[in-house]
Amino acid sequence: SYVLVTGATGFIGAHVVDNLLAKGLKVRGSTRSIKKGEQMKAARPQYASQLDFVVVEDFTKIGVFDSVMEGIDAVIHVASPFFYNTTNNEEELILPAINGVKSILKASAKAGTNVKRIVLTSSFASIVDVNSTPGPDFTYTAQNWNPLTYEAAAAPTATSVVAYRGSKKYAELAAWDFIKTEKPPFDLVTLCPPMVFGPVVHPVANIESLNESNAGLWAVAAGVDPLPGARVPAWIDARDLAEAHVQALLRPEAGGKRFLPAALEPFSYEYAADIIKSKFQWAKGVVTENYVSGTKPSFPYGVDGRTVADELGVKYRTFEVTVVDFIGQVKENLA
Ligand code: NDP
């Protein structure tokens, strides 16, 4: 019996794969790239008998997962387009995100399959209302939904950032709707992480191929000026997020729930710059001085990361540990 991990050759998916393997579970990874799948397998010789890959072509087409469900007991659906250099937001971000979810749910519900639970990587983007400034008395929890409409997200004038937020909201909604209307023989757990950072364990050919969120953090070490503003102050280490996914799969009582995995400490790119300069000699004179250093960020509003710590038993790494592990890895291997 296998756990199917989609997006297994991406940043977060590969951490989920490693977490499952370390717990002794068998993993089938889906990828669009047989080469990346082979690279991931080759990098894990100790798990040769526990890990295989299947190629699933672009899931804008429904039906692409139907042939890979044999022997699958559970699915962790991580894959979804996450990049901002788009030419057509609806075609490149929104529809693939929604159809990917529909495709995996339909395939999992087909007669003859044995799927008991689906864990879905949604996003804090489907929770946060970026147009409101709620203040410190308000705390975002897994109960909140971003009020963005489909029409606004898909409008040709919408930025890719707005379209991405819509892609995650409407993909997650499609999953909850499927459960409600189709009543399949499996339950659903969704996770809504904010910015995800951390060392990479998936195949990354060069710095230009870093995933979107890590690329923004590396840019600080590479001297970007001015520093970007953080879109949200909340974040989580990819290794902690992987643990949240796997606990969400393994704990029976998690079924049917939506979770907000987020570190209890906020981040900012200024704080990242301070950490990088203080921990890496080579970064002095590279990281910009064009900011107010020495101030730790604070949350403008609350973000409930504690429920995941309590209910899924996740311990969060500090931002300093995450930054040092990631920046050190990239400098050594890719820069
Ligand atoms: P990556 O870009 O590294 O991974 C995205 C994965 O999705 C890749 O494995 C990619 O496949 C797959 N994918 C993308 N588009 C398609 C498509 N059209 N058809 C099939 N597969 C596709 O990014 P992350 O690991 O960061 O993102 C993974 C998930 O986490 C996404 O759902 C994202 O929305 C979510 N997320 C990420 C956050 C972050 O800060 N990084 C924050 C919150 C949520 P392949 O490897 O074959 O190219």
Residues whose N, C-alpha, C, O or C-beta is under 5 A from the ligand:
A	BS01	NDP	G7 A8 T9 G10 F11 I12 G13 T31 R32 S33 V56 E57 D58 F59 V78 A79 S80 P81 F82 P96 T121 S122 S123 F124 P193 P194 M195 V196 N211 S213
